[in-house]
Amino acid sequence: MFLRSISPFLTTALAATVATFCPASAHLCKALADHAHNLALRVFDEGLKSTEVVQAFDFMSHWAQPVDDHGGDRSWTWLGQALRIGSEIRLDLPFGDEQMAFYHAAANLTPEDVERLAKDRAVTWTLLFCGELAMAVQTGRVHSLASLKITSSLLQSRDPPEQNDPLYSLYANVALQKLYANALSLAVGHREAQDNSDDVRDSFIASWASDFELWPKTWPHVNSFVTVNYINDQIILYSMALQLPGNVQPILEKCASLALSSARRVAAWADSEDQSILYASNFSITTIAYAATLLLKLSALPGFRGVEARSTILEHCQRVSLVLHRIGQTRVNGTSFASLHAARIDVLIATSTASGTTTPLLATPSQNSFANLPSVDQEFSLFFDTPPLGDEMLTDDFVENLMRDPMFHWDLPPWEGDMPTW
């Protein structure tokens, strides 16, 4: 009742998303989604602003369902609204007296309740930073990052907290994403300066590699997904290094090695009793799928020195696909990006096995499971939309073609008074 009384918008956004995972709520999904969208328009039209408005837009952004074209995708718009409103109400600062009076008017809050609300506010601002950073990279909009300007006000811990601290992995991820954001900024700077000096790539990698090597030693108790995120960040940074002068093959081999490490970890989740991954956000889903997709593309290159036996790579990637299919099937009343990524991985595996190189080690889901999905050949804002790499050799022409692949392409254009009561 407290949440509903202070924010019908956030309450409806949560209900609309949860209903897509609940078999008994199929009849409510359209009405809830329409109501959430109408409230979003009302919030925008009336200029309503609060912590809960920010949370609602952020939530809708990260659990948005895929659409048939980029123009219909509202994820970036919603995240932009969350960032704009969060900045305008100074979400990076503690509650003001007026805001606390609003909460006290809605409920008889204890000091512990007030402390939880304050921590929730700080966590919201921090998650905005992490979310915008992730979406900007995954959708090829690195140049539009605003996150680089807000890192000083994030929820963070100078020294790692106790292992049982519920925010331990969040603190660790913030420390990681600050390193990542700084490295991305440097990469963008090199691109804009058109720096073609012989040592620019080595200099770029050296600027962040030692800090990334130190991070897991500083934060040894993170959850397994943050570890996968750590691996994925390095893959992205090495991929960006390909846009700087230098030898291609060592970088691709490093990317393949990291991708295999990620795929191996995710593959282990196929047998996990932990069900939390079934409700993963779009960012989490894309991070899970990224390494397997890249690994399959790289391993298909003729003359490429593999990091593992091809059959082992296929087995890991098939298990990653199974994890993604499980996530997609959990959203019983909607379409999940997990199903799209799984379908893409299955296509890459089928393309690989059709060449006669090896045979599948695990059964893949029936094509009937994709009957209601948009075509995997269409473009999606969080979906890699090029066909598998063909027979290109590791030449300048190959690199030029590789740069056209969204997984290696980071400069697409960006998309387009009273107390708060929503």
Secondary structure, DSSP 4 states (H G I P E B T S, - for coil): -HHHHH-HHHHHHHHHHHHTT-GGGGGGHHHHHHHHHHHHHHHHHHT---HHHHHHHHHHHHTPPP-SSGGG--HHHHHHHHHHHHHHTTTTSPPPHHHHHHHHHHS---HHHHHHHHHHHHHHHHHHHHHHHHHHHHTTBGGG--GGGSGGGS---SS---TT-TTHHHHHHHHHHHHHHHHHHHHHHHHHHT---TTHHHHHHHHHHHHHHHHHHH-TT--HHHHHHHHHHHHHHHHHHTTSSS-SHHHHHHHHHHHHHHHHHHHHGGG-S--GGGG--HHHHHHHHHHHHHHHHHHTSTT---SS-HHHHHHHHHHHHHHHHHHHHH-TTS--HHHHHHHHHHHHHHHHHHTTS---SSPPPPGGGGTTSPPTTS-BTTB--SPPP-S--SSHHHHHHHTTSGGG--BPPPP--PPP--
